[in-house]
Amino acid sequence: MKKFALFVFNGDPMCFIHVLLNALDMKAKGHEVKIIMEGASVKLIPDLANAGNLLHGLWQKNIEANLVEGVCKACSGKLGTLEAAKEQRLRLLDDMSGHPSVAAYRDQGYEIITF
């Protein structure tokens, strides 16, 4: 089994759909996967909770599979989605000056993939 940390910086829904699909695929193949939302990707948070959103179903599958590690506290604060993240009970990641640390995941044996 391999360990993958998917760091998502891109806020384009067409990019994010690939993150969600790949996370589920990796898990199905027996790997450990964590999705970490950073940068512009945090702007997607409010829409992901909306049942009418194209990505909602995949988002829910990833949430239920416990694949979403959390969101950048600093970026969600700056981009106005902190409250939406809290409403969805997403973990706020802030161990590196308010942002999630790539090095911390690397130190835990995760292969880092960025989107």
C-alpha positions, 0 to 999 in steps of 0.5 A: 500500500502506498500513501498519497497526499493530494494537495489541491491549489487549483480552484477550477471545478474541472480540475477538482473533479479529477482529484475526487475521482483519483482519490476514490480510485486510489482508495479502491486500489488499497492505497491511503489517500488524503485530500488537502485543499489549499489556495484557490481550491477553497473557493469551491467549499460552499458549492460542494455542499449544494446538492445541485452542484455537479461535484456534490455527489463525488464530494459526498463519496470522498467525505464518507470515505474519509478522504478529505484531510482538511482545508487551509485555514489561512486560505479559507479565511482570506478567500471568505470560505472559512465559515462554510468549511466549519459548517461542513465540519472540515478540519482546518489545517494550519501547522505551517504559518496558517497553512498545511505543511507539505513537509509534514506529510512527506515526513509521514511517508506520503507521496505528494501530488499537486493539482 
